[in-house]
């Protein structure tokens, strides 16, 4: 009986951790160098991208969401979330 309770408790803990991880977006600071709305791309000079294990640098990201790309302005300081989406580095959120 104790083993079953431990397994249930462990399963609940793992589910809670997975759910928290899915919602815990890590924002990174950066400056927008260029916005190419037609190509759905943005160039950002950014701090370390810890979730992607990347050092600070300037690089091009995809932006799939048209509403999101409209918010981006060259020269703006931003905080953003970048993730691998279908193998491509993609900005998924900006504040």
C-alpha positions as CSV (number, residue, x, y, z in Angstrom):
1,X,0.0,0.0,0.0
2,X,2.8,2.4,0.9
3,X,4.5,1.7,-2.5
4,X,1.3,2.6,-4.3
5,X,1.0,5.9,-2.4
6,X,4.6,6.8,-3.1
7,X,4.1,6.1,-6.8
8,X,0.9,8.2,-6.9
9,X,2.7,11.1,-5.1
10,X,5.7,10.9,-7.4
11,X,3.4,10.9,-10.5
12,X,1.6,14.0,-9.1
13,X,4.9,15.7,-8.5
14,X,6.2,15.0,-12.0
15,X,2.9,16.2,-13.6
16,X,3.1,19.4,-11.5
17,X,6.7,20.0,-12.5
18,X,6.0,19.4,-16.2
19,X,3.0,21.8,-16.1
20,X,5.1,24.5,-14.3
21,X,7.9,24.1,-16.8
22,X,5.5,24.6,-19.7
23,X,4.4,27.9,-18.3
24,X,7.7,29.2,-17.0
25,X,9.0,31.2,-20.0
26,X,12.4,32.7,-19.5
27,X,12.7,36.2,-20.9
28,X,16.0,37.5,-22.2
29,X,17.0,41.1,-22.7
30,X,18.0,42.4,-26.1
31,X,18.0,45.2,-28.6
32,X,16.3,44.9,-32.0
33,X,18.7,45.7,-34.8
34,X,16.5,44.9,-37.8
35,X,12.9,43.8,-38.5
36,X,12.1,42.0,-41.8
37,X,8.3,41.6,-41.7
38,X,8.1,40.1,-45.2
39,X,10.6,37.3,-44.4
40,X,9.2,37.0,-40.8
41,X,12.6,37.6,-39.3
42,X,14.1,39.8,-36.6
43,X,17.8,40.5,-35.8
44,X,18.4,40.9,-32.0
45,X,21.5,41.7,-30.1
46,X,20.8,39.6,-26.9
47,X,22.1,38.5,-23.6
48,X,22.8,34.8,-22.8
49,X,19.9,32.6,-23.9
50,X,20.0,30.3,-21.0
51,X,17.2,28.0,-22.1
52,X,19.0,27.4,-25.4
53,X,22.5,27.3,-23.9
54,X,23.7,30.2,-26.1
55,X,26.1,33.0,-25.2
56,X,25.3,36.7,-25.8
57,X,25.5,37.6,-29.5
58,X,23.6,39.2,-32.4
59,X,21.5,36.8,-34.4
60,X,18.5,36.4,-36.6
61,X,15.3,34.7,-35.3
62,X,12.1,33.7,-37.0
63,X,8.8,35.3,-35.9
64,X,5.8,33.2,-36.9
65,X,3.1,35.3,-35.2
66,X,2.2,38.3,-37.4
67,X,0.8,40.2,-34.4
68,X,4.1,39.7,-32.6
69,X,6.2,41.0,-35.5
70,X,4.1,44.2,-35.7
71,X,5.2,45.0,-32.1
72,X,8.9,44.9,-33.0
73,X,10.7,48.2,-33.8
74,X,14.3,48.7,-34.8
75,X,16.4,50.1,-31.9
76,X,13.9,49.0,-29.2
77,X,15.0,47.4,-26.0
78,X,13.0,44.2,-25.5
79,X,12.6,41.2,-23.3
80,X,11.8,38.2,-25.4
81,X,11.4,34.4,-25.3
82,X,13.2,32.4,-28.0
83,X,12.7,28.6,-28.5
84,X,13.4,26.0,-31.1
85,X,10.3,25.5,-33.2
86,X,10.6,22.9,-35.9
87,X,14.3,23.2,-35.6
88,X,14.4,26.9,-36.2
89,X,15.2,29.6,-33.5
90,X,12.0,31.5,-33.1
91,X,10.8,34.4,-31.0
92,X,7.6,33.2,-29.3
93,X,6.9,36.1,-26.9
94,X,7.9,39.7,-26.4
95,X,7.3,42.2,-23.6
